[in-house]
Amino acid sequence: MSRIIFFVLIVAVIYFAWRSMRLKQIQLEKRLDKQEKANLAEHKNDMPGEKMVSCANCGLYVPISEAVYSNGKYYCCRQHAMKGPKAH
């Protein structure tokens, strides 16, 4: 009978030790996830972007590097630059 109690105690100690280590691991993972999310939030605004401009004819927004500049206005393509700004 004493051997059975001894083995039950050994199993219980092993179980609680494993459970304790697992809880610590979960807490560490949660902390790391929070740190990663904080780092992503910090660097989100650091991502390189490009200024967008509106076509004076159709209103479509295009990156400034792809826009056609004519007579002080930006256009989405050469055809719209030739037509000129749309009269509203």
C-alpha positions as CSV (number, residue, x, y, z in Angstrom):
1,M,0.0,0.0,0.0
2,S,2.8,2.4,0.8
3,R,4.4,1.8,-2.6
4,I,1.2,2.8,-4.3
5,I,1.0,6.0,-2.3
6,F,4.7,6.7,-3.1
7,F,4.1,6.2,-6.9
8,V,1.0,8.4,-6.8
9,L,3.1,11.1,-5.0
10,I,5.9,10.8,-7.6
11,V,3.3,11.1,-10.5
12,A,1.7,14.1,-8.8
13,V,5.1,15.9,-8.3
14,I,6.0,15.2,-12.0
15,Y,2.6,16.5,-13.1
16,F,2.8,19.7,-11.1
17,A,6.4,20.4,-12.1
18,W,5.4,19.9,-15.8
19,R,2.3,22.1,-15.3
20,S,4.4,24.9,-13.7
21,M,7.0,24.8,-16.5
22,R,4.2,24.9,-19.1
23,L,2.5,27.9,-17.4
24,K,5.8,29.8,-17.3
25,Q,6.3,29.0,-21.0
26,I,2.8,30.3,-21.9
27,Q,3.5,33.5,-19.9
28,L,6.8,34.0,-21.7
29,E,5.1,33.5,-25.1
30,K,2.4,36.1,-24.2
31,R,5.1,38.6,-23.2
32,L,7.0,38.0,-26.4
33,D,3.8,38.4,-28.4
34,K,3.1,41.8,-26.7
35,Q,6.6,42.9,-27.4
36,E,6.3,41.9,-31.1
37,K,3.0,43.8,-31.4
38,A,4.5,46.8,-29.8
39,N,7.5,46.7,-32.1
40,L,5.2,46.4,-35.1
41,A,3.1,49.4,-34.0
42,E,6.3,51.4,-33.5
43,H,7.7,50.6,-36.9
44,K,4.3,50.8,-38.8
45,N,4.8,54.5,-39.4
46,D,8.4,53.9,-40.4
47,M,7.5,52.0,-43.5
48,P,8.5,53.9,-46.6
49,G,5.6,55.3,-48.5
50,E,5.0,57.6,-51.5
51,K,2.9,60.7,-51.8
52,M,-0.3,60.1,-53.7
53,V,-1.7,62.8,-56.0
54,S,-5.2,63.2,-57.5
55,C,-5.7,63.3,-61.2
56,A,-7.1,66.8,-62.2
57,N,-9.3,65.2,-64.8
58,C,-10.8,62.0,-63.3
59,G,-9.8,62.3,-59.6
60,L,-8.0,59.0,-59.5
61,Y,-5.1,58.9,-56.9
62,V,-1.8,57.7,-58.3
63,P,1.7,57.7,-56.8
64,I,3.6,60.9,-57.5
65,S,6.3,58.9,-59.3
66,E,3.8,57.6,-61.8
67,A,1.8,60.8,-62.2
68,V,2.0,63.1,-65.3
69,Y,2.7,66.7,-64.4
70,S,1.4,69.3,-66.8
71,N,0.6,73.0,-66.4
72,G,0.9,72.9,-62.6
73,K,-1.5,69.9,-62.2
74,Y,-1.1,66.1,-61.8
75,Y,-2.8,63.6,-64.1
76,C,-3.0,59.8,-64.1
77,C,-2.0,59.4,-67.8
78,R,-0.9,61.4,-70.8
79,Q,-4.4,61.3,-72.3
80,H,-5.9,63.1,-69.3
81,A,-3.0,65.6,-69.3
82,M,-3.8,66.4,-72.9
83,K,-7.5,66.9,-72.1
84,G,-6.7,69.1,-69.2
85,P,-8.5,69.6,-65.9
86,K,-12.2,68.6,-65.8
87,A,-14.6,71.5,-65.4
88,H,-16.7,70.9,-62.3
